[in-house]
Amino acid sequence: MTLLVLAGVLSMLAQVVILRELVSALFGVELLYVLALGTWLVGTAAGSWAAARAAARPRVLAAGFLALGVFVPAGLVLVRAADRILGAMPGAYLPFPAQVLLIGAATLPAAAACGALFPPLAAAGGRRSRSVGRAYAIESAGAAAGGALVTAAMWLGVPTFAVAMVAAALAFAAAAIAVMRRPAAAAALAAIAAAGAVALPRAGPWDARLARWTHPALVDAADTPYARVVVTSAHGQVAVFENGALAFESEGTSAEAFADIAAAQHASPRRALVVGGGAEGVAAALAADQRLAVDDVETDARAYRLVRAHVPGPLGRSGPVAAAHRVIFAEPRVHLARGGAYDLILIAAGEPASGAASRFYTREFFRTCAGSLAPGGVLALRLAASENVWPWPLARRTASIVNALRREFPHVDVLPGATLYLFASAAPLASDPGTLSRRLADRGVQPRQMTPPYVRYLYDNDRRSQVRRLLASLHLVAPNRDAAPACYQYAAALWLARFCPALAAASPPGGRPIRWAVAAAVAVVLGGVVWARRRPRGRLVLLLAGAGFAGMVLETVLLLQYQVANGTVYQAVGWLLTCFMGGLAAGSWAVPRPRGGKPGEALPWTPRAPATALLASAVVAGLSTRVPAMAGLAWTSLMLAGTGAAVGACFSAAAAHWPGERLGGASSLYAADVAGGAAGAVLVTLFLVPAVGIDGAALVTGLLAAALLLL
């Protein structure tokens, strides 16, 4: 039992370490993160399938834990050394095949080791009259504990490198436990684990040395619950990187320019709110106007303090900052819900390239901002754009945000360029360059970029009318919404176009490919059901694959729903994932074993009962997306626990009905469960939610659960 718990803990620690390193090395691109998660789950399934013939011997178990103890820190080092190994320039994108190769090399060995441990451990439990389902429950409970442990470590500021060292020490300790009957081997492994624990407090210098492989001018770095933030400095210039990508540098004018052009949209602003961008200096640049009170709402307190420790003043522009400049660490929606009337609201939270960032660019968030604006108030935001050529993913991503603005504000204005500025208000917006230049002069600041000639250029050049016509022609593009974050689907296409320019040059996909994809998916599911009904083992394997897929989709739907309603999911993600894993353990444990203790005998619960529970979870999750009161912490926790329990019960019921030897059943069913989860992780993020929304994804899962009942 101890080894099963440790296997669950280590699987979670290893997954977090490797995926977190890949996110940082690959610039936080959500498409690659999903690919890495899917690759991890595929590796776990492959390891479980390959272990079908592995005997539950101490040497075999010790070898599995030893491999895991080596692969986790080795994967971390590999990811950080990728630029050196592949001869790439630090800070530049690797070629796409090289990125895929790096993801596979970093994830597959550790994932396969995790997957290979479960079948022999489950088979060993058979000698103690423990069913495969009970073994799955124990391993899931360990994973829940590992999730809580790593989440607590993140909030305490423990670096990922230190978590990797803890995982290695635990793996060597588990290997020592596996060979306890061999004193010499056990003592050696225990000594290695103890040495790792003693060296842990001294891990900081080693972590910094590895970080300098990617950032030679490193000054400081921190792993926050949101991202890895790195500060570098050379020749007096400070650069800040977030998840490996350059966020801003101290000699740039982007923060100042955004603050100046936004402030000029209002005749006499007195109170302003800035969402994000405080570390970059947007709020400080705005507060250079001594008449303006500025509230700066930041979500990542640790990152803000780290950056401000090295960039203490307004970036690039000297002068006092207004005493009324306040920094507030809170979720923007929560802060806006508390009331207050602002003349200006600036969204400087970064590009909407992920589900987390997209929440600041949705119709619902714009509605919240509109309710917090004083009469004549202005909402301002900025997006990366193009000076001349607009490929279809860029045009549609921008249109989805503009159309969301137009649903909530009668007046929307666009200023094109490499940075696209968007302004929205309930009152008409000024468009005369002379008026805007006078307002800038009245602020009493000396703009470096937003000078009167440049403002005149922004408003009078031909590109402005061209971009306005382009966006008007895309009025049928669905607005970006909380329940259907369409814009980051286009962001993924934009990123892929860096490596395949033909994707950006091609015509945008229409509704017909989506209909064909849905029809093909339905045909595959029905064909699988027909095939599996004639094969007892195939039926159980397909049941577990479907349950794993449905569980992953519903977990993602519930986490996204909580994020939408509460601003972010990060503060409670540890608890929510623990609820899911705890439900998984409870559901697996609750299914009774065969009365005679033999596989395949009749059970009080058949696989139809947990499949029905999975269908009920999908229906309730779909209904809850339309009821805001059902998106709180208590209800989300209950739903995640219930969904996990249904998936766990499916596993135990299928394992109890497996018509064959124990080791093969544990291997095949565990592999099917994880492989289904891998497919769900990729499809729900890249296809289901962007294409049909959160509620539509729950509906699709309900249809899949209904198909599982046919088995």
N, C-alpha and C positions, 0 to 999 in steps of 0.2 A: 504493500500500500504506500509506503514511504517513497519508493521509486516512481510509482505512478503520479503521486503528487508533485515530485520534483520534475518529472517529465513535462507535466502541464505548466509549471512555473517557468521552466527553461524555454519551452516553446514560445511563451509570450514574451519573455525578455529578449530572446534571440530575434524574434520578428520585429520588435520595436527598435532594437539597435540597428539592424541591417536596413530596415525601411527608412528610418530617420536619417541615416547616413546617405542613402541614395537620394532622398528628397533634397538634402543640402547640396550634394554634389551635382545634381541634375537640375538645379535652379527652381525647385519646387513646382515643376510642371505637373499638373494634376493627371494628365494622360499617362506620364511615365510612372507616377505614383500608383495609379490603378494597375498599370502593367506589372509593376514590381510586386504588388499585392497578389495579383493573379498568378504570377510566376512562383511566388512563395507557396501558395496553396497547391499549385500543380506539383511543385517539388515535394511537398508533404504527401500528396497522393501517390506520387511515384515511389517515394521511400516506403510508404506503407504497403504498396503492392509488391515491391521487391522483397519485403521482409516476410512474404508468405511462407517461405521455406526456412526461415531463421529459427533455430531452436532457442528455447528460453533458458539458455545457459548463462552462468555468471560472466564468462568471458565475452559472450556476445553482447550482453547488456553493458558491460564495462566498456567494450569497444565503441558502442553507440554513444555513450555519454562522453567518452574521451574525444571522439570525433566532434561532437557538439562543442566541447570546451575549446577545441582548436579552431573550428570553423567560424565561430562568432567573432573573436578578435581578429582573425585572419581576414574575414570579410570586411571589417571596419578598415583595416590597414589597406586592403586592396582598393576600396572605394576612394580613400584619400590619396592614394598613389596613382590613381587612374591617369591623370594628366601626364605624369612622368613616364609611366609604362607605355602609354600610347603616343607619346611625343606631341601632345596637344598643348596649346597655349593656355595658361591659367585664365579663367574667366570667359573663355570662348566655348561655344557648343562643340561637343564631340560629334563626329558624323553619326547619323542615326544608327547604322549597323553597329558601330562601336558602343553606342549607348545601350542597345539591346544586349550586346555581348557582355557589357559590364553588369547589367541587371542580372543576367543569367548566372554569371560567375560568382556574384556576391550572394545571391539568394538560394540557388539550387542546392549547394552542398549542405548548408545548415538546415534548410527546409527538409531535405531528404533524410538527414540524421534525425530530425524531430519525428518525421513520419515513420521511420523504421523502428522507433522505440516502442510504439504502441502495440503492435501485434504480439511480439514476444512477451511483453509485460502482461497483456491481457490473457495470453495462453498460460503464463505462470500462475495467474490468479485462479485458473481452473483447478489447479491442484489444491487450492484452498477453498473450493466450492464457491468461487466468486464468478458470476456470469460475465460475459463480454460487456453487457449493458452496464453492469455495476462498475466494471473497470473504466468504461467510458465516462461514467459519472464522476469517478474519483479524479481522472485526468482533467476533466472539465473544471472541477473544483480547484485544482491546482492552477489551471490557466486563469481562473477568476482571481485567485490570490496574486498571481504574477501581474495581472493587469492593474490591480489596486496598488501593488508595490511600485511598479514603474511609473504610474501616474503620480503617486506621492513623491517619488524621486524627482520628477520633472518640476513639480510645484516647489520643491525645496531647492531647485537649482542644481541638482546633481548632473554633471556632464554625461553625455552619452558614452564617452570613453570609460568612465567609471562604472556605468551600468554593464558595459561589455565585460569589464574585469570581474564584476560580481557574478555575471552569468558563467564565466569560465571557471571561477572558484567553485560555484555550486555544481557545475558539471563534473569537475574532478572529485568533489566530495561524493556525488552520486555514484561515480565509478568505484570509489573506495567502498561504499556501502554494498555495491553489487558483488564485490569479491571479498567480503568480510571473512570468509572461510579460508582465505589465503593471506595470512598475516603480513607477509613481506610486501605484496602488491598493495594491500589496503593501507599499510603504513606509508608507503611511498606516495600514493595518490593523496592521502590525507595531508602529508607534508607539503605537497604542491599547492593544495587548496589553502592551507594555512599561510604559506608564503605569499600567495596572492592577496589574502585578506590583510596581511601586514603591510604589503606594498601599496594597498589601495589609497591611503591618505597621501602618498607621494605620486599619485597618478597625474596630477596637474601638469608638471613640467613635460611629461611624455605626451600628454594631450596637446600641449602647445606646440611641441616639436612636429607632431603629425599635422597639425593645422597649418603650420608654415610651409608644408609641401604645396598647399594650394594657395596660401596667402603669405608670400615671403615677407611682406611689410606688416605683419600682424602686430597690433597693439593690444587688443583685448577681444574676447569672444564670450558668448553666453548661449546656452541652450535654454530657451524659454518654452512654455507650453504651446507657443504659437509658431516659433521658427528658430533657426540658428542665426544669430546676429554676430557679425564679425566687423571689427573696426580696424582699419589699416591707416597708416600715415607714412608719407614720403615727401620730403622737400616742402614741408609745411602744409601739404594738402591732405585732408582727411577724407577717406572713402568708407562708406558703410554698405555692407553686403547683407542681404537677407536671403537665407537658403541658397547661398552661393551666387545669387544675382545681384548686380550693382543696384542699390536702392537710390543713393544720391551721393554727391561729393561736395565738399565744403566750398569749392570755388564756382559752383554752378549758380544759375539764376532762376531755376524752375520754380522754387518755392516763392521767391520774391515776385516773380512775374504773375503767378497765379493769384497771390494775395492782392497785388495792385489792380489787375484788371477786374477782379471780383469786387473789390471795394468801390471801383468807379461805377458800378452798375446801380448804386444807390446814391441818391442826392445828398443825404446827410445821415449816414449810419451811426448809431450810438452803441449797439450791442451786437456781437457776432459770435457764432459758434463754428468751430473747426473740428471736423470728425477725422481723426488720424492726421498724419503729416506733421505732428508736433516735433518729433525728433529731427525731421528734415528742416524745420524752421518756418513752416507756413504760418502758424499762429504767431510766432515772434515777428515775422515780417508784417503781418496784419496789425499787430499791436504797436508798431512803430508810430502809428497815428495816435497821439496822446489822448485824443478825444474818444477813442473807441475802446470799450470794454470787451475783452475776448475770453471766451471759455474754450479751452482746448480739451476735448474728450479723447482719451487714449485707452485702448484695451490692453496693451502689453506694457505694463509698468516696468518690468525688468529691462526690456529693450530700450525704453525711453530713457531710463536712468543711465544705462550703460553708454548710450550715444551721447547724452548731454554731459556726461563726465569728461568726454574728450572733445566735444563741440559745444562749449558752454553758452555762446551767444548767438545772435541772429546770424545766419550764414551769409557771409559776403557783404553785409551792410552794417555799418557801425551806427551807434546812436542808442539812446536809452529805450528800454522796453516799458510799456505802460504798466503801472502798478496794478491795474485792473486785469492783467493777464493771468488767468487761473488755469492750472492744469488739473483735470479731473480724471481719475482712473475709474472708468465705468463702461458699461455697454451703452452705445449711443441711443438705442431705442429705449432703454430703461431711463436714461437721462432725459430724453425728449418727452417721455410720458409723464415726467414730473411737472411739466408745465413750463411756461416761460415764453416770452415773445422776442424773437431775434429779428434784427433788420437784415442780417446776412447769415447764411449757413453755407459753409464750404465743405465739400466732400473731398478729402485728400487721403483716402484710405487705400490707395493702390488700385491696380488694374483688376477688373472683374473677371479674372482668369480661372477662378475656382468657385465651388459652391459657397465657401466661407466668405470670400470677398464679394461675390455677387449680391449678397444680401444688402449691400449699401447702394445698389443700383436697380432696385426693383420698384414696381409700381406701388407696392404697399409701403416701402420705406419712404418714397417720395410723398405719399399721402401723409405719413407721420410728420415729415418735414414741413409740409404745407400747413398743417395744424399748429406748428410752432413758430410760424413766421408772423411778424407784425404786419399791419396793413402797409402794402407797398414793399414788403420784404422780398429778397431775392435768394434763390438757391443756385449755387454755382458748383460745377464739377468739371474735371478734366479727364481726357482719355488719350491714350497713344493713338495716333492716326497717321496719315500720309499726306505729303505735300501735293502730290499729283495723282498717281494711279491708286485707285481703290479696288483691291480684289474683293470678290464677293463675300468671303468670310468677314472681312473688316467692315464692309458696307452693312451687312446684315446684323453684325454684333452692335454696331453703332445705332442702327435703326431700331433694334429691339429696346435699347435704352431711351432713345429719343421718343419713341412711341409710348413708352411707359411714362415719361415726363408729360407728354401731351394729354394723357388721360387725366392728369391731376392738375395741370396748370394751363390756363388759356393762352399764355404768352411764353414762347420758347425761342431762344435765339442761339445761333451757332457761329463760332469763330473758327475757321479751319486752319490747318497748319500741321507741322509735325506733332504738335500737341493740340488737340481739339478742345476748345472751351465751350461749355454748354451753360446757359443761364435760363432760369425759369422763374416766373412770377405771376401773381394774380393781377398785377397792374402792367400797363405797357412798359417795355424796356427801352432805354435810351439807345439810339443807334447813330447819333451824330458824333463823329470823332472829336469835333471841337468841344462839345459839351463834356465828353468823357475826359478829355485832356485837362479841362479846367477843374474837374472834380479831383483828378490826380494831383494837380498843383495845390489845391486847397488842403490836401492831406498833410502837406508840409514835409514830404519825403522826397528823396532824389532817386527816382527809378533808374536802374541800369539798363533795363530792356524795354519796359513799357513807356518809352518816350513818346511825345506827341507825333512825330513822323511814323513811328512803328504802329501806334494805335490807328492812325489814318490808313496805313497800309492794310492792317487786319480787316478794317471795315469796308475799304473801297476796292480791294483787288477782285479780279474775276472769279477766283476760286471760291469765294464766299457764296456767290449766286449758284455756281455749279454744284457745290456740296449741298446747298439747300434744295435744289431741284432733285438731286440724287436721293436724298433722304425722303423727300415728298413722294417720289415714285415707289418707295418701299413702305408705304403706309399700311400695307396688309401684313407686314412682318409682325408676328406675335410679340406683344410687349413683354419685356423681362418681368417675371413675377416670382414671388416667394415660392409658390408651389410648382413652378415650371421655369427654372433658371436657364432660359434658352441661350443667354449670351455666352456662357462659358463653353457651350457646345461649339460655337463659332470660334472662341478663343483656342480651343483644341485644334480646329482646322487651320487657324492662322499659324500655330506653332508647327504643325506638320508641313505647312507650305514652305518653311525655312529649308527643309530638306528635299521637298518635292514641289518645286515652283509650279509645275503643271496643275497641282491641286488648286492653287489660287487663281490660275488663269482659266480654269475650266468653268463651265456653267454651274450654278448652284443646284444641288439636288432638289428635286421636287417631292411631291407627296407620293408619287407612284413607287419609287424605290422603298419608301417606308412601308407602303401597303404590301409590296412583294415580300419584304423582310418579315412582316408579321405573318403573312400567309405561309411562308417557308417555315417559320418557327412553329406554327400550329401543326403543319404537316409532319415536322420532325417529332414533335411530342406525341401526336396520335400514332405515328409509325412506331415509335418506341414502346408505346403502351401495347400495341398489337403484338410486337415482337416479344415483349417481356411476359405477356400473359401465358405464353406457351412454355416458358422456362422458369421454373421455381427460383433458381438463383438469380437469373436475370431480372425477375420481377422485384426481388428484394434490393438488388443493386440499383435499379432505376428508381425505386422508391426513395432510397437514401440520397441519390444524386438530386432528385427533385426536391426532397426536404432540405438538403443543404443549400440549393439554389434559392428556394423560397425563404429560408431563414435569413440568408444574407441580404436579400432584397428587402424584407420587412425590417430587419435591423437598420439598414441604411435609411429607409423611409421614415422610421420613427426618430432616428437621430436628426435627420434633416428637418422634420417637423418641429422637433424641440428647438433646433437652432433658429428656425424661422420665427417662432413665437417668442423666444427669449433672447434673441440677439446673437448668441453664440452657444456652442455646445461644449467648448473646451473646459469650462469651469466644472462641469459635471460629468465629463466623458468617462472618467475612471469609475464613478459610481454606476453610470448607465451600462457600461460594458460588463461590470461585475454583476449587475442584475441579469444581463443576458446569459453570461456564463454560469451564474448560479442557477438560473432556470434550467439551463442545459443539464447541469449536474442533477438537479432535483427530478426533472422529467425522466432522465435515464435510470435513476435509482428507484423511481416509483413503479416502474413496470415490473410485475412479478415474474419470477422464473418459472419454467415448466414444472408441473406438479411432480413429475418423476425425475426432474433434474436433467432430462435429455433434450437436446435440440430437436426442434420440429414438432414437439408435442403440443396439444391444444393449450391455449392460454386464456385466462379470463379476459385479457385485452388482446385483440388482434391488431395488426398494423392499420386497420381501417379507423380505429378509434383515435390515435394520434394524428392521422391524416385529416380527420374531421376537425380536430382541435386546431390544426394548421390553417384549414379553410376558415374557421371562425376567427382566428387571429388576423387573417388577411382582410376579412370583411370589416371587423372592428377598426383596424388600422385605416382602411379606406374611408370609413365614416368619420373617424376622428380628425382627418385632414380638413373636414368642413365644419368642425366645431372647435373654435379657439380655446374653449375652456378645457378641452381634452388634451392640450399640449403642455400641461404643467409637468413638473418634475415627478410628482407622485404617480400620475396616470401613465406617463412615459415609462417610468420604472416598472410599473405593473405590467404594461404591455410587453416590454422587452423580456421580463421574466416569463410571461406566459408564452411568448413566441419561442424562447429558448427551451422551455419545458416541452412544447410540442415537438420540436426538432429532436430533443434528447429522447423523448418517448418513442419517436419513429425509429431511432437507432436501436434502442433496447428491444423493441418489438421485432424488428427485422433480424437482429442478432439471435433472438430466442427461436425464431422460425428457420434459421439457416440450416439447410439439410446437408450437413457435412461436418468435417473436423473443425475444431475450434480456431486454430491458428489461421487457416485459410479464410474462414468467415470474418475474423477480426480484421485481417488485411484487406479483403475485398470491400467490406462495408465501410471501413474507415476511409479508404481511398475514394470510394464513391461519394461519401459525405463531403470530403474536402474538395474534390474536383467540382462538385455541384456548387459549393461555396465560391470557388475560383471563378466559375462562369458567371455567377450572380454578381460578384464584386465588379467585374469588368462591364457587364451589360447594364446594370442598374445605373452606374455613374455616367457611362459614355453614350448610352442609347435610351434606356427607359425613361429616366427622369427628364433629360432634355427634350425627348420626343413627345411624351404623353403626360409629364408632370408627376408630382408625388402621388396624387390620388390615383392617376392612371396606372402607375407602377404597382400600387396595392391591388388594383383591380386585376391586372395581369397575373399577379401572384395568386389571387383567389381562383382564377381560372385554372392555373397550374395545379393548385391543391385539389380542385374538383377532378382534374384528370387523374391525379394520384389515387383517388378513390376507386377509379376504374380498375386499378391493379388488384 
